[in-house]
Amino acid sequence: MRLRTYTCFSVGNVPNIPRRPRPLRRVVWCNGAVTRPRLDLVAAPPATRDLVVVAHGGQEHSLEEPHDWRHAILRMWPFAAAAAQAAPQARVALLRYRYRGWNGDAAHAAADLRHVLAGVGDDVERIALVGHSMGGRAVFSAADDPRVVGVLGLAPWLPLDEPQGRLQARLVVLAHGVLDTTVDSRLTVQFAERARRSGVPLGLFLATDEAHALLHRHGDWGELVRRFVRGCFGADPQHELGRVVSSDPGHGADPLPTWSRRRGTLSAVTDIAATRLRLRVR
C-alpha cells in the first residue's frame, strides 16, 4: 500500500496557533485516513483574530475513517471558498474527524470539534461555525465556546431531543431543503421553534426545491455562507440576510432568497471539482 505524506494544520497537543500560520507537523496518511481530529487550513492570512470552521456530514453510526474524496467533505470545499471570499482577514479551516459517524452517546463529531477548538490559540478571538448534516449537529453542540460568534446549520441533523446549548448572543441561522429525504426538514423547523420559544433570535430558511446535498441551488447556498460569515465578523446581519433573524416563535420560516443564477447538479459538481483543485491545504 502506497503511503502519501501531506502537510496539514494540526491542533492536537499544540497549545497555540502561531501568529504566522505554518505547517506544525507532517502527518502520514494511508489512503487519506485521518488518525486524529484536526483543522485543515485553506486560508491562512497572518496575524488574524478570526476563524471560520466548516464541518462536513457523515453517518449516524460508522467507525470508518473519513478521507479526502468522500462526497460529504468534497461538498464543503465551495463553502470554505465562499467563507474565505467573505472574510479575507480570517483563517478558514475544514474540520477533519477521526470517524465517519456520530456514534450515539460518543458523539464523536462533536467531541472532535470541541477538541480542535480547545487547541486554537488565544490569538483567535472570534469563531464562526458552518456545518452541513452531521456537521450541523456538531457545530450546534460546540456553540457554547465563548469565542463562537455565529452558527450556521445547512440541512442540519438535529433530532427532536437535541439540546439547544448556548445560542444567545450569537448569529444563529438554520437552512434546509424541503425535498431532503436524508434528514427531515421538519426537525430543523421544530428545533428553530424551540430555540425561539426560549428567547434565542435566529434565522430560518427553507428551499422548496432542494435536497440534502444542496446541489440544485448551489449558488444560493454559497451566497448564504458568504452573507452569514460577513454578518459574524462585523456586517449588519439584517442587511446581509434580510429581516429573518427573530425570536418570535410565530415568525416561521423564510424562503431561501434567489441570490444567484447558478443552478443545477452538473454546475454544482463542476464547481466542487474546480474549487477542490484550486484550493490547497496550507
C-alpha distance (Angstrom), angle and dihedral (degrees) to the residues before:
residue distance angle dihedral
M1 . . .
R2 3.77 . .
L3 3.80 116.2 .
R4 3.78 119.7 -146.3
T5 3.80 123.0 -159.6
Y6 3.79 120.8 -148.2
T7 3.76 132.1 179.9
C8 3.78 111.7 -125.6
F9 3.77 141.3 163.0
S10 3.80 109.5 -102.0
V11 3.79 126.0 -174.8
G12 3.79 98.6 -176.1
N13 3.82 110.1 119.9
V14 3.80 90.4 -7.0
P15 3.83 112.7 119.5
N16 3.79 98.8 -160.3
I17 3.76 141.2 20.9
P18 3.81 106.5 -122.3
R19 3.77 115.7 -115.2
R20 3.77 89.4 -123.6
P21 3.81 101.7 47.1
R22 3.77 113.7 -132.5
P23 3.78 135.7 155.2
L24 3.80 107.3 -71.0
R25 3.78 98.3 -166.9
R26 3.76 143.0 -14.0
V27 3.78 117.2 -103.0
V28 3.79 123.2 -159.4
W29 3.79 112.7 -139.9
C30 3.77 124.6 -161.8
N31 3.79 106.7 -153.6
G32 3.80 88.7 -25.3
A33 3.83 95.3 -55.2
V34 3.79 119.1 163.1
T35 3.79 113.0 -138.0
R36 3.81 97.7 -173.6
P37 3.80 136.3 5.7
R38 3.76 115.8 -81.4
L39 3.78 145.5 152.1
D40 3.80 118.6 -109.3
L41 3.79 106.3 -152.6
V42 3.81 115.8 -142.5
A43 3.82 94.6 169.6
A44 3.79 121.9 32.6
P45 3.81 116.2 168.3
P46 3.81 112.5 177.9
A47 3.79 124.4 -101.1
T48 3.78 96.7 8.1
R49 3.78 126.4 155.3
D50 3.82 96.0 -161.7
L51 3.80 129.2 83.7
V52 3.81 132.5 -177.8
V53 3.81 117.3 -161.9
V54 3.81 118.8 -163.5
A55 3.82 115.5 -160.7
H56 3.80 121.9 -163.3
G57 3.79 130.4 -147.7
G58 3.77 131.2 -104.0
Q59 3.78 139.8 159.4
E60 3.78 136.6 -56.2
H61 3.82 92.4 -117.8
S62 3.79 124.7 15.9
L63 3.79 136.1 122.1
E64 3.80 91.4 -169.9
E65 3.76 116.3 126.1
P66 3.81 114.6 -109.3
H67 3.78 116.9 -130.0
D68 3.79 139.5 -169.4
W69 3.78 98.2 -91.7
R70 3.78 103.1 50.2
H71 3.78 112.7 119.7
A72 3.80 93.2 -121.7
I73 3.80 95.4 61.7
L74 3.80 94.9 36.3
R75 3.81 88.4 58.7
M76 3.81 89.3 59.3
W77 3.79 97.4 59.9
P78 3.84 95.6 80.9
F79 3.81 89.1 48.0
A80 3.80 90.1 52.4
A81 3.81 89.2 49.4
A82 3.82 90.7 49.4
A83 3.81 90.5 51.3
A84 3.81 91.1 50.4
Q85 3.80 90.9 50.7
A86 3.80 91.8 49.4
A87 3.81 95.0 47.9
P88 3.81 110.5 26.0
Q89 3.80 88.7 170.6
A90 3.81 92.7 60.7
R91 3.75 134.4 83.2
V92 3.79 111.3 -120.5
A93 3.77 121.2 -157.6
L94 3.78 139.7 178.9
L95 3.79 113.7 -135.0
R96 3.81 112.9 -127.9
Y97 3.80 116.0 -157.9
R98 3.78 128.6 -154.2
Y99 3.80 92.0 -132.5
R100 3.75 137.0 30.8
G101 3.82 93.8 -131.1
W102 3.79 140.5 64.8
N103 3.80 89.6 -135.4
G104 3.78 106.2 -159.1
D105 3.78 119.2 -89.6
A106 3.81 90.5 -1.2
A107 3.82 87.3 70.6
H108 3.80 89.0 -168.7
A109 3.80 96.0 -179.4
A110 3.81 92.3 54.4
A111 3.80 91.8 43.5
D112 3.81 90.9 51.3
L113 3.79 92.4 50.1
R114 3.79 91.8 49.2
H115 3.80 89.3 48.9
V116 3.77 94.9 54.6
L117 3.82 93.0 43.1
A118 3.80 89.3 53.0
G119 3.80 88.1 54.7
V120 3.80 94.5 52.6
G121 3.79 110.3 107.7
D122 3.78 128.0 -114.3
D123 3.81 90.9 -105.9
V124 3.82 88.0 76.0
E125 3.80 107.3 80.9
R126 3.81 103.8 165.9
I127 3.80 127.9 43.0
A128 3.80 128.2 -174.2
L129 3.81 117.6 -163.8
V130 3.81 123.9 -153.0
G131 3.79 119.5 -178.2
H132 3.80 136.4 174.4
S133 3.81 123.8 -155.2
M134 3.83 107.5 -39.1
G135 3.79 86.6 8.0
G136 3.80 87.7 58.1
R137 3.79 89.2 58.3
A138 3.80 90.4 47.4
V139 3.80 95.0 52.6
F140 3.79 92.7 49.5
S141 3.80 89.4 49.1
A142 3.81 90.6 54.2
A143 3.80 97.2 41.8
D144 3.80 91.9 105.1
D145 3.81 91.6 76.6
P146 3.83 101.9 116.7
R147 3.81 92.3 -131.1
V148 3.81 93.8 57.4
V149 3.81 109.4 109.0
G150 3.80 98.9 172.5
V151 3.80 143.9 14.9
L152 3.81 125.5 -159.6
G153 3.79 120.0 -171.7
L154 3.82 115.6 -164.8
A155 3.81 111.0 -165.4
P156 3.81 85.5 -25.1
W157 3.78 123.1 -164.5
L158 3.82 101.5 -127.8
P159 3.83 112.2 161.0
L160 3.79 120.5 -149.5
D161 3.81 92.5 -101.7
E162 3.81 95.1 45.6
P163 3.83 111.2 134.5
Q164 3.78 114.4 -121.3
G165 3.78 95.2 -138.5
R166 3.78 121.6 -168.7
L167 3.79 108.2 -29.7
Q168 3.79 102.3 146.4
A169 3.82 117.9 114.7
R170 3.79 91.9 20.0
L171 3.79 134.2 103.7
V172 3.81 102.1 -109.1
V173 3.80 121.1 -171.9
L174 3.80 130.3 171.4
A175 3.80 124.5 -171.0
H176 3.78 131.1 178.0
G177 3.79 142.2 168.6
V178 3.80 115.7 -122.7
L179 3.83 91.5 -144.2
D180 3.81 90.9 61.0
T181 3.82 109.4 129.4
T182 3.82 94.5 175.3
V183 3.80 98.8 58.9
D184 3.80 118.8 18.8
S185 3.80 109.7 -120.3
R186 3.81 88.7 -147.3
L187 3.80 88.8 71.2
T188 3.79 89.1 59.3
V189 3.80 91.0 49.3
Q190 3.81 91.0 50.2
F191 3.81 92.1 48.3
A192 3.80 89.3 51.6
E193 3.79 92.0 49.5
R194 3.82 92.0 50.8
A195 3.79 91.6 48.7
R196 3.79 92.5 49.0
R197 3.79 91.5 48.9
S198 3.81 87.7 55.9
G199 3.80 89.9 53.7
V200 3.81 101.0 -98.2
P201 3.81 114.0 142.1
L202 3.78 111.2 -141.1
G203 3.76 144.0 153.4
L204 3.79 122.4 -119.2
F205 3.81 122.8 -166.4
L206 3.79 127.4 -175.4
A207 3.80 126.7 -170.1
T208 3.80 113.4 -158.9
D209 3.82 93.1 -161.8
E210 3.80 101.0 48.0
A211 3.82 136.1 94.9
H212 3.79 132.6 -159.2
A213 3.80 100.5 -76.4
L214 3.82 92.0 54.6
L215 3.80 92.3 -135.4
H216 3.80 104.4 131.0
R217 3.83 95.5 63.9
H218 3.78 96.0 25.4
G219 3.79 92.9 146.0
D220 3.81 91.5 57.8
W221 3.81 92.8 47.0
G222 3.79 90.7 51.3
E223 3.80 90.1 49.4
L224 3.81 90.3 50.3
V225 3.81 89.0 56.0
R226 3.81 90.7 49.9
R227 3.79 93.2 49.8
F228 3.79 92.7 45.0
V229 3.81 92.7 51.0
R230 3.79 92.2 48.0
G231 3.81 88.8 49.8
C232 3.81 90.3 52.6
F233 3.78 94.5 52.2
G234 3.78 104.2 46.4
A235 3.80 111.7 -59.3
D236 3.80 119.6 114.5
P237 3.84 106.7 -94.9
Q238 3.80 91.1 -151.4
H239 3.80 89.5 56.3
E240 3.81 92.6 45.8
L241 3.80 99.0 42.5
G242 3.79 104.8 20.8
R243 3.78 122.5 -119.5
V244 3.79 94.6 -44.5
V245 3.81 100.9 114.8
S246 3.79 105.9 96.8
S247 3.80 140.7 147.3
D248 3.81 91.4 -152.7
P249 3.84 108.9 112.6
G250 3.78 88.1 -153.0
H251 3.80 93.0 58.8
G252 3.78 91.4 87.4
A253 3.80 124.6 -176.3
D254 3.78 127.9 -32.9
P255 3.80 121.8 -144.3
L256 3.77 114.4 -105.9
P257 3.82 104.4 -102.6
T258 3.78 121.0 -117.6
W259 3.79 99.3 -117.1
S260 3.79 98.1 150.3
R261 3.79 139.8 41.0
R262 3.80 91.4 -149.6
R263 3.79 106.0 111.1
G264 3.76 142.3 147.9
T265 3.79 137.1 66.3
L266 3.81 95.2 -97.9
S267 3.80 91.3 52.4
A268 3.80 90.0 47.6
V269 3.81 93.9 50.4
T270 3.80 90.2 48.3
D271 3.80 89.6 50.9
I272 3.81 91.9 49.5
A273 3.81 92.2 50.1
A274 3.79 94.1 46.2
T275 3.80 92.6 47.8
R276 3.79 92.7 47.5
L277 3.80 90.9 52.3
R278 3.80 93.9 44.3
L279 3.80 100.4 46.8
R280 3.78 122.0 65.7
V281 3.77 132.8 -162.7
R282 3.78 105.6 -112.3
